[in-house]
Every structure is written in structure tokens, then in C-alpha cells.
Amino acid sequence: MHLNCHTYFSFKFGTMSPEALLKEAGAKGVGKFVLTDINNTSAVLDLVRLSPRYKIDPVVGIDFRNGIQQQFIGIAKNHEGFHELNQFLSKCLQDGEAGLTGRRAVPTYAPEFQNAFVIYPFSTLIKEERAAFPENKNPSHRGMRQSGNVRDEQKIFSTPKLTADKLNENEFIGIKPSDLNRLRFSPWKNHPEKLVILTPVTFRTKTDFNIHRLLRAIDNNILLSKLPWTEQASPDEIMLTEEELESIFSVYPQIIQNTKKLLDACEIIDFEFDQSKNKKYYTESIKEDRQLLLQLCEEGMHYRYPTSNPEICKRFQKEIDLISDKNFTSYFLINHDIVRYARSKNYFYVGRGSGANSMVAYLLRITDVDPIELDLYFERFINPSRKNPPDFDIDFSWNERDDVIDYIFYRSPYGENYKDCIALLATYSEMKDNAVIRELGKVFGLPKAEIDSLSDNIIHSGSADHIISLIIQYGKLLYSFPSHRGIHAGGILISEKPITYYTALSNPPKGFPLTQFSMQEAEDVGFAKYDILSQRGLGKIKDAVVIIKQNTNQDIDIHDVKRFKEDEKAREHLQQAKLMGCFYVESPAMRMLLTKLKASTYLDLVAASSIIRPGVAQSGMMQEYIKRFHDPSRREYAHPIMKKLMEETFGIMVYQEDVIKVAHHFGKLSLAEADKLRRGMGGKYKGRQEFLEVKEKFFSNCRAESYDEKLIHEVWFQMETFGGYAFAKGHSAS
């Protein structure tokens, strides 16, 4: 019967992660509760996704507040109700960031929700004599409620007292345990049909309450000792068992029944986590999308492969079939449209990442990396068992990227007429490392010099006084708490349904709507993001191309990769490591490596871009690669199987694809299983049990091939220690 539960996504207020809230509910025997973070829906998807694990049915809603002042709580009856609440909060946030310390943006009263309950807190009514609406005969004010017009409502914040006859059927007054004495002397006791239990849940223990007070002091930028009680939650905002609640409210049995009835009327939203949420069609149907994709690829085939062969045709057919089976046709077409627009404006771009493993992407000119030439596995990008969606990383010049984003949102065929279905992806800034220590130092009143010393680890815990010990203690507890939302470096979502079916939207200074969830939640619910990134180096390249045109009247096509690979001067500069101003390879470490290698070809550069990564460098394989690069006799030390599989890199694992290659050819796993193994080694794969099953299959397959047990474990050790830190070959090549 808890209708007002918070997680730490009630920024600088809540103290529990979504999973911690579920654990607390399970420990207290609470089978159903309402998640209502403050002006925020960031925790909704994660909590709903995790809830079956704890056998809990979560209802979702929003705690609407102006600063610390609770205006009302919205509780979704169903998915449409969540959509309504998100739309309303989005409108409020467009009028001003309604955070805990934000300006007043949430109105006193809720609009008339069709699929959501509204609860007004009794304590606020008593304290502020909350205004009620004038009689229904005044159409202007009642119309304001129906439209949810925030600006009109703000003009009438001071109106007569709210009374029972002004509440709609879906509206109630929330009674806290601390309100019971005042309720006895209030007219509301005569309207028990409009009363429900309101027990906010913000923390679990006294330690959590202390964390909450620290967060509130940080949010208000004041000393902890100066934090007013009006800026913090009540210490009793903990989760109670149903028996405890029934005992507290035993004098008012109808309030208990009303609360249970309200909860029973709310459905558990099915977000269909296993279904894609991306825009389904680029054209009008799947059939038209496939026909268009085939047509564009045929045109690209003449440009990329003037003389085709059976290997190319077989690879193309495999990719097209898998793209269709996984319903990624529209995703490829939209990415193609983005780069088509860029070329029409003469914008320079580079398609990077594992998308470079795709021949279809190469044919569509999304990337300039030939996966046939470099033996890149498409399964590294898309495979039948991969659950998390793929994405392309497309870099644009710093001064052209914003126009590309503007095109996507407002002028493209998938943005112009579907503005509710497109938004920027959010990210969370977390309390980590020195940041949390500095914030705690300030609220505890330490002078800057001591905070600096503490941040630099000059003060050792053994010699620390009581205050510093507390800072260290609570710094560990607050570590990784989300602090505020930011904008993802380049992520854009293009949805089939309005995005407010999944999240509320804010309106940051960037000028485009922003989701309230991050990349992880987006992937979980079925979004494949579009990464529109910025690279200053592309602007420099464009300037150079313009200068060449002015001086020599030559037109340079930067996508003519073959020409650059064969350019003698480019090879000479590469061999001498004269690379200042060249993106990615201009760092001192990279130039030093290239000097040792005396690399002179594109493939040498691709390998160098990967062996400098921690997985190769720290394992000693970078030094071994350099030796084998210059001394062919050392290549004989490689195991024959490894040498055969990785002839290009002298039997040394250099790329993530090498893990796939060894797992597939040596361990006899399918390519999809091999990629699952690769992702599990990288630590980013959530299906731990599936990873362990594939690992077991790898060992059993190797034994079935009669490999020596020592060899099996040696190969596994190389894969495991290397896989988590390696570069994808497509990344290096692009």
C-alpha cells in the first residue's frame, strides 16, 4: 500500500537504486507498490525489467513537485496513463527545469487525466490552505484543468480551499501516519471515500537518512548543520509491512480499503523488452523498405565492387537476410538517409565502429571500410543471438553536426511529421572519485585546503579526524549515485510510438527534446540509437580540401579510400610518424609505436591502432608483435593453429574479431556463440549464465577435437585476458 516510493533517481533526494527498492519491498513482504520519483521517470524501465526477479508487481507514476514542495502524485492506471503523465511532465519541464531546486514549473492542480489517479497530500492542504477550483459554472477555470495549461493555472495559485466536491472521481487526498491526529479535526474526516494512505518511501535505515540529509545539503549548497528541516524528508519515510500499515490506520478501515482498491485498479505495464521500439518503416511497409534497400545496395555494388565475385554475392545475401530477419531494414535506411543528406550538403563524415563490419553499410556509403578486404565478421555487428541492438558511429565536422541533427529532427521524412517520436538520448553524471569527496567536504564545512588534500589522498585514513572519517565513509556509500542528467555524446532515438510512452522529456539548452533514460535503458527496452558525433579533425580536412581546390583546381574525394592507401607521400609520412594533426594517431604513444614499427601500409596502421590498446600492450603481446613484425623467424614461435588463424598478425591476437575467430575455428562454436563469448569477456554482457554455458561448450568442443588439455587452457587464458581490452578491427580500420 505504498503509493509514493523514491529511488536515487529523485536526484539528490532518494537513497536507493531501483534494485535496492525491489529488495526492500521483498524483505518487507510488499508485493505491489508505486514508483514515483520526483519529476522523473529515469528508474521506471530498469525497475519494471528487474521486478519479475523479485516477484513484485510495480506500478509507475510521478511525484510532481516544485522544489521540495509536493504538489500532487500521479499514478498510472495503465500504459496510456503513463503516457499521459509523461506528456504532462514534459510540458512542465519545457516551462522550466522542475527539479528539487528548479524554478516553479508544476502547477498546483493536475489536469484531468483519463488513465491516471491523482493524490493531493493532506499535509500540504493543511499547511498552505491549498486552493480549490472555482465552481464548475466558471468555464475558463474548469477548461484550464481539462487542457492542463500550466501558464493559465499559474495565474490562480491563490484560490479558495480545496473541498471534496471539487475532486474528480480519480482524485484522492493522501493521509500520512503523522496526519492522523489532524484528520480527526478536519472536515475531510467526513469524506473517507476520498482518502488513501500516503506513506512516502525514501530510505531504509538511519544511515540512509543521513545520506539523504547530505544529498539535500549538497543540492542546496549549504552546510549540513544549516540544512533546514523544511528541505528534507521526514525520518519516518521507510517502507512498512502491510500489517504495520493496517495497524496504524485501523481506526479508518475505509482508507485502507480505498488504498487497496486503487492499487488493484492499476495494471503492471508491459514494456515488451524483447521487442524493437525503433521506427518500423522508412517507407510505408516492410516490403517497400526491403525493395529500397536492395535497390540502394545494387547501386552501391557498382560503386564499391565494379567486378563482383561469388564471395561478395554470398556475403551480401547473408547480410541482407539477417538484416531483414532482425527487422533492421529501416535502421539501415535511416542511417543511409543521414549520410545522403550530408553528402548533398558537401559535409564530410566518417562511419566508424563495429558497423564497419557490414558490407551493406559499405555499399550504402555509411562507412568506407571494405569488410571483404579486411576479413571482418558481420556477426561482430549483428548476429541471430545478439539481443542488444547495434549502432553506427558517424562522425561529422564540429561545425556541420548541428545542421545534421536539425535535419533529423525537423526536415527528414522520419522527423518532420513525427516530432513526438524523436529525442536525444540522456546520460547520467555520477558522484565519483574526487567529485563526491569535494561535495561532502563542502557540506561538512572543511576549508578548501583540507578538501584539496583529501581529494589528493594526502590525508591517510589512519590519521584522519572524525569529520574526515565521515567524509570517507559516506563518500563510499554515495559512490556512483546519479547526480544529474546530461546529454549523450551523440545518441538519438527514433521511435515508432511517441517517446512519451517510455519516458518524460525535458528541453535542455541544446534545443532538442531529451529523454530521461540512458543508453543502457534504451537498449534494454529495444531502441537502437543513432550516433551522430562530432570530430574537429574533419573540419580541418575540409579546410585542406578547399585550399587544394583553390591552389591546384583539383577535386579531392575523401571517400576514395583506395587512392589514399596507395599514395606514396602518405606512406612516407606514416613510416616516419609525421602525423601531428591526424585524428587518433597523433598521440605521443601512437607516434612512438609507429616509429618502432616503421609502418608503411594501411593494414600496418590498422594493427597499430589496436595493439596500443591495454589488452594487447599490458599482456606483452605488443612487444612480441613488434619483434615478429621485423623478424620473420620469430613468427615460427606461434602455435600452428594460431598462426593459421591469425596469419595477418603473425599468430598474435590483436583484434576483438580474433577472439571470435579462435572461438569459431578452434573451439568449434558458431559465429553467434563466439560473439557471445567475446561480449562476456568484455564485461558488458548481462547474460552471465548464457556466457558460462558457451564457455562450457568451448571446452567440451576442444576436448572432442582431442586437443591437449594444456593447449586448451593456454588458448582460453589468452582469449580471456585479451578480450576485454581489445579493439574491434572495424574500429581500428575506420
N, C-alpha and C positions, 0 to 999 in steps of 0.2 A: 504493500500500500504506500510505497514511496513514489511520489509524483514529481520530485524535484531533485534529481541526482546530478552531481557535477563530476567531471574528470579534470585533469590538469589542462585540458584544452579550454577551460574557463581561465584564460590566461592570467597568471599572477593572482589566482584565487583558489582554484581547485588543487588537490594534492594527490589524486590517484590517477594512474593510467587507466585506459579503458579495461584492460585485462585485470588490473587490480580491483576495479569496481565490481567486475563479474565474480572474482574470487571472494570478495567481501560479501556479496549477495549470497553466494553459495554457502559460505560459512554461517550466515545468519538464517539460512533456510528460506530466503526470499526468492520465489520462483518467477516473479514478474515485477518490474519496476520501470520508471520512466527516466530516460536520459535527457536532461535539459541543461546543456551547457549555456553559459551566458553569452547571448548574441553570437552564437557559434554552433556550427554543425560538424566541426572537424572530426569529432570522435565517432560519429554515427556509423560510418561504414565499417570501421575496424571493430567496434563493439558488436554490431549485428553479425559480422563474419565470425567472430570468436564465440558468440553466445551458445551455439549448439554444443561446444566442447564442455561447457559448464551446465548444460541442461537448464538454461534460463531463457525466458521469453522477454526480450527488451522491447519496450515501447519507446518511441522517439518524440522529442519535442524541442522547444527552445525556451530559455529563461530570458525574457525581454527586460532589459534594464537600461537606465540612464546612470552611468557611473555605478555606484554601489546600490542605488535605489531600484528595487524591484518594482516594475510596472505591472506585469502580469506574466503568466506562464501559458504557453501554447502547447497542446498535446495532440499529436496527430492520431486520428481515428484509423487512418489507412494511408496508403501511398499518396493518394490525392491530397490528403490533409497535410502530409509532409511537404508536398509541392506548394500548397497554399502558404504554409508557414515560411518556407524558403523565399517565396516571392515577396512576402510582406517584409521579412528581414532585409532582403536585398534592397527594397525601396528605402527602408530606413537607413541602411548603410550608404546609399547613394547621397543621402542628405547630410551625412556626417558620420565619421567613424564612431560607432556607438559602442566603444569598448568600455572597460571599467573606469577609465579616466578620460573617455571621449566626451565630446560635446553632446548636448541633449538632442537626441535624434529619434528616440522611441516615444510615441505618443502615450498619453495617459490611458487610453482605451483601445482595445483591439477592434479591428474591423469585423464584420460578420462572416466568420469562417463557416464554410459549408461542411467541412470534413475534419474539424478540429475542435477540441474543447479549450476553454479559456478559464484560467483560475486567477482571481484577484486576491492578493494576500490580505487577510483581515487586519494584520498588524499595521500595514500601510494605510488602510482606510481609517483606522483609529488615529494614527499619528498626524496625518495630513488632511483629514476630512476630505477624502478624495471626491472629486466632482462626479456627479451623475449627468446624464444627458437630459436636456430639456424634454418636455412632453413630446410624444410622438407626433403631435399635431404640427410641430415645427419641422417642416420637411428639410430645411437646409442642414440642420444638425444630424438628423437621422440619416440623411443621404450621405453625410460625411462618413458615418460609420460603415455604411454599405460599401462605399468606394475605397475606404481605407486611406483617405487623403491625409497624409501626415501634416502638411503645411496648414490646411484648414483647421485641423484639430488643435494645433499648437496655439491658435488664437484664443481658444476657450479652455485653457488649463484650469481656470478658476470658475467652477460651476457648482450648483447645489450638491448636497451629499448623495452618494450612490445608495439606492434603495433596491429592495428585492424585485419590485415590479418593473425595474428598468433592465434587469438581467435577461438575456436571451436564454433559450432552452439549453444551449450548450455552454453557458457561463455559470461559474460557481465562485464561492468565496472559500479560500483556503485557511484552515484553522490549525495553527501550530499548538503543541502542548503548552507553551508559555502563554497562549491566548485564552486558555480555558476560563481562567478567573474573570477576565474582562468580558468574555462572551456571556457570562451569567447576567451582566447588567446592560447588555446591548440589545437593541431591537432585533438583531439578527438571530437571537435565540428562538424567535417566533417563526423563523423560516428555515427549519432544519433541512428541508428538501433541497436547499441551495448551498449547503455546507459540505465540504470534504476535508479529509485530513491532509495537511501540508507539512511534511517533515523533511526539510532540506537535508541532503547528504553531501558533505564536503570533505570529510576526513574520517579516519578510522580510530585514531588514538590521540593521546595528548601530544605525542611527537609530531603527528600530522598537523595538529592545531598550531603548534609552534612554527612549523613550516609555512602554514597559511599566513600567520602574522608576519613572518619575514617577507613573504611574497607581496603582501599588502603594503609593507613599508617600502619595498623596492619599487612597487608600482607608483606609490605616492611620492617617492624620492624624499623620504623623511627618515629621521632616526626612529628605530624601533620603539624607544622609550617615549616618543612623541606621537605614536600612532593612536588616533582617537578610536574609541570603541565603535563609533558610527561607520568607520571604514573597514570593519572586519566582520566576519561571520560570528554567530553565536557558538560558544564551545560545545553546545549540545547537538550540533549538526552531524550526527553519526547515524549509521543505519541500525535500526532496531528490528527485533524479530516481530512477527505478526502478533504473537501472544502479548508482547510488551505494549504494542500499539493498542490492541484491543483493551488491555487493562487500563491504559491511560485515558482512553475515550469511552470507557464503559458506561459513563453517565449519559452519553449521547450515542446510542446504538444506531440511530438513523445515519449519523455522519459516517460510521464505519460501513454501513450498507451502501451509502452513496459512493464512497471511495471504491469499494469492490466493484460496484456496478459500472463505474466509469472505466476502470481498468479492463473489465471484461468486454466493454464495448470497443476496445482498441485492438486492431489487428497487428500481428507481427509482420512487418514489411519484408517482403521477399525481393531483395535487390538482384536476384539471379546472377550471382557472382561468376557463374560459368558461362555467361552469355556476353557476346560483344556488345558494347554500348556505342560504338562508333557509327558514324553516318553509314547507312546500309548501301545506298546507291549514289554514284556520282551522276548517273543519267537518270532514267526513270525506272530501271529494273536491273536485276542481276544479269539477265540475258544481254541487255544493251551494254552493260558495263564490260562484260567479257568480250563482246564483239569489238568494242572500242579499244580495249587493252590489246587484243590480238592485232588490230589494225595498226596501233601505235608501235607495237613491237616489230611488226613486219617492216614498217618504215625505218625503225632503228636498226634492224638487221642489215639493211643495205648500207647504212652509215658506218656501223661498227664492224661488221663482218662481210665485206664485199664478196668473199668466196667462202661459202658455208661448207660444213662437213658433217658427217653423221654424229660426231661427238657433240657438236654445238646444237644440233637439232634435238638430240636426246636430252641434253641438259635443259634446253628451253622448254620442252614438253613437260619434263618433270616439275620444273618450277611453276609453270602455268597451272598445272593440275593441282599442285599443293596450295598455291595462292587462292584458287577457286574453292578448294575443299575447306580451307580455313577462313573463308569469307573476307579476304584481304584485298579483293579486287579494287574496291572503291578507295581503300587506303593508298594503294599504288597510284591510282588515277589522280587523286587529290595532290599527292606529292609531285606527280608529273606536272599538274597544272601550276603548282607553285613555281617550279623551276622554268616552266614555259613562260610564265609572266616575267620572271627575272630576265630571261634571255630577250624577251620582247622589249625590255627597257634597257638592254645592254648592261645589266647588272652582272657582276662576277659572283660566282658561288662555287662551293666545293661540297660534294656529298661525301660524308665520312662515316666511320663506324662499321658495325657488322653488316649494315645494309650493302656495303661494297662487296659482300659475298654473293650478291644476287645478280644473275645475268639479266633478268628482266629490268632491274634498276639501271644496269649498264645500257641496255637498249633504249630505255626511256630517258637517258641522259641525266638521271638523278645523280649518278656517280660516274667517274671516269676511270674506274678500276676494272680491268678485264679479269673476271674470275676464272676464265679458262686458262689464260696465260699464267696466272699465279696459283692455280690449283686450289681455289678457295671453295670450301664446302658450303653449299646453300643451307645445310642443316644447322650451321652456326647461327643463321639468321632466323629461319623458320623451319620447324620440323613437326611431324604429327603429334608428338607428345609434349611439345613446349606449350605450357599453359600461360605464361606471361607474354603479353603481346610484344612484337618487335617495334623498333622505331628507327627512322633515318635521322642522322645528324647532318643538317645542311647549314653550312656557314655562308654568311653574306658579309659584305663590307659594312663597317660600322656606320657609314652614312647612307646606306641603302636599305638596311634591315627594317627600319621602322616603316618604310613605304611598303615593303613586302607584307609586313604584319597588317598594316592598314588595308591592303588589298584583300588579305584573307578574311578579315572581319567584315568589311563593308562593301567590297566591289566584286568579290568572287562569286561564282554561281552557288557555292555552298555556304556563303556568309551573308550576302546581300539580302536574301529572302528568309534567312534562318538565324537571325541575330540572337535569339534566345538559346541557340544550340551551340554556341561557340564561346570559349573563355580561355584566359590564361591560366596556367597551372601554378598552384601555390607551392611554397616550401616553408619549412619551419626553422626559425632561428632558435637554437637551443642554448641552455645555460651550461656552458662547458669551460673547463680549464680556467684560465685567469679571469674570464668574464664573471663567473659566478663568485669567485673569491673577492673580486673588486666590489661587486654589488653588495655582498654581505659585509665587507669591511666598512662600506659607507653607512649602512643602516645600523651597524654596531658602534659607529662613531669613531673609528680609528683615523688617525691623521694620515695624509697621503703617503708620507714616507714609510710608515709601517705597512700600509697596503701594498706599496711597491715591493717592499722586502718580502712580504708574504707571497705575493704573486711570483716573485723570482726564486721562491723556495730557499731564501736565505735564512728564514727562521725555521728551525727544526722543531718538530712536534714535541720532542723531549724537553726543550727549554721554553715552550710556549706557555703563556699565562692562560687564565680561564677563558677570556674573550677569544683569543686566537684558537684555542682548542675547540670552542663552539663553532667558529667560522669553518675550521677544517671538517668538523663533524657534519655540520649542515650543508657544507659545500658538496660532500659526498652524496648526501641524501637528495640534493637538488640537481645533481649532475644529470644532464640530458632532459631536464624538464623543458617543454616548449616555452619560449619566451614571447614570441610574436610571429605573425605571418610575414612572409616576403614573397617575391615573385621568382618563380623558377627561371633559370638562365635562358631558356628558350621554349619551354613546353607550352603547346596549345592543344586544347581538346576540341574536337568537332563531333558533336553528339547527334544521334538520331532523334532523341527526345530533348525537350528543353532541359538544360543542365540543372535547373532548379528542382528536378525530380531527384537529384542526388546530393545537392548542396546549395546553400545560400551563396550569393555572390556579393563581393564588395567592389568598390570602384576606386582603385589606387590612382595616384597622380599620373601613372602611365597612360590613363585614359581608356583602358580596355577592362571589361569585367574580369574579376579574379575569383577562382574557386576558393573554397575553404578546406580543401584537402590537398595532399601532396602526391608525388609520383607513385609512392607505394600504394596508397589507397586507390588511386586511379587505375593502376594495373590490376589490383585485386578485384575491382568491380567490373573490369572488362574494357577499359579505354586503352587505345594505342595512341600515344601522344605524337604530335608533330613538333620536332625540334627545329626551331628557326633561330640559329645562333649568330653571333657577331664575331668577326675576326678583322682586326685592324690591318693585318698584312694584305688582305685582298684589296683594300683601298690603295695601298702602296703599289700593288701590282697593276691596278687600273691606271694609276698615275704614270707608271713606267710605260704602259702600252700607249697611252696618249702621247707621251714625249717621243716615243719611237715613230708614231704616225706623223707627228709634226716634223721630225728631223729627216726621216727616210721615206715617208709616204708608204710604209709597209703596214698591212693589217695583220695583227697577231691574234690567233685564236688560242686562248689559254686552255681550251678543252682538247686541243690537238696534242694529246699526251705523247704519242709516238715520236713526234718531232723533237720534243724536249728530251726524251730518253736518248736520242741519237745525237744530240748537239754536242760537239767536241768541246766547246768552251764551257758548257755546263758541267761536263765530266771533269774537266781540268780543275774547275773551282771546287767541285766535290772532293776530288782527290787531295787537294791542298787545304781542304776545310775552310775555304774562304766563303763563309756562309752567314756573315753578320747581316741581319735584316731578313733572313729567311725563317719563316714561321716553323717552330718546333725544333729545328736542327741548329739554331744559332746559340744554344746554351753552351757555356764553357765545357761542361761534361761531354756533351754530344760532339763538339768540335775536337775535343781531345781523343775521343773514341775513334772518330773518322780519320784523325791523323795517324793513329796506330794501325788502323785497318788499311789505310790508303784506298778507301772505297772509290770505285770509279763507275759503277753501273747502278741502275735503278734498283735491281734486286739486292745489291750490297747495301744500299741506303734503307731499303725496307727492313732487312735483317738488323741493321744497326739501330733502327728506331725501336726494335723490340728487345734486343739483348741488353740495352741500357736500363731496362725495367728491373725493379727489385728482385723478382723471382729468378731471373737469369743471372743478374750481377752478383747477388748475395750467395748463390749456390756455387759460385766459382766457374760456372759454365761460360760466362762472358770471356774470361781469360783463356779458357780452353778453346772457345770459338776463334779468338784472335790467332792462337797458335796454329789451329788446324787450317785457318784461312790462308796463312802464309806458308805452312809446311805440309804439303800433301801426305808426307809419310806418317804424320800423326793421326791422320784420318783412319788409319788401319786399326787404331785402338778401339774404335767404336764397335759395339756389338753388331754382328752381321744383320740382325733383324732391324736394329735402329738405323744402321747405315742405309739399308734398303728403303726404309720408310721415309727417312729424312735426308736423302742424298743431297738435296739443295743446301742444307745447313750442316753437312758433314756428320750426321748422326746425333746432333745435339738438339734438344727441344728448345725452340726459340719462340714459337707462337702458341696461342691457345689451341689453334687447329691441330697442333702436333699431339696434344692430349687426345683429341677426337680421333686422329689418325691411328695412334698406337692402340687406343681402346678398341677401335673398329677392326684393324687388321691383325693386331697381336692378341687382343682379348676377345675377338670374335663377337663383339657387341654390335647391334645395329647402329647406324649413324645417329638415330634419335636417342638411343640409350647412351651412346658415347657422349653426346652433348649434355645429357642429364648428369652424367658423371663429371664432366667439365664444370658445369654450373655448381654442383655440390662442392667441388674442391675450392671454388671461388668464394664460398661462404655466403652467397646471395640467394641460394635456393632454399625455399621454405619447406619443400617436401623431403624432410630428413629421412623418413622411413623409405621412401622411394629410392633415395640415393644409396642407402645401405643395401637395399635389395639388388641394385645394379652392381654395386661393389662386390657383393657375394657372387653374382653371376660372372663377373670378370674373372674372379679367382677360379671358379669351377670350370669355366671355359678354358682357361690356361692349363689347368691340370688335365682336362680332357685332351688337350693338344700335346700332352706329355712333356711340357716344358719343365726344366729343372726348378725346384721349389725356390732355390736361392735367386735364380733369374727372375722368377715371377715377383718376388718381394722387392728386388732391386728396381725393376721397371715400375712397380707400383709406387715405391718411395720417390723415384724421380718425378713421376706424374703428380703425386700428391703435394710435394714440396714446391713444385714449379707452377702448378695450375692456377693457384690463387693469385699470382702476381704477374702473370704473363699478359702480353698484349695480343689482341686478335690480329691476325695477319691483315685482315681488311682494314683495321685501324691504322696499322703501320703503312700499308700500301697507299692509303688515301690521305 
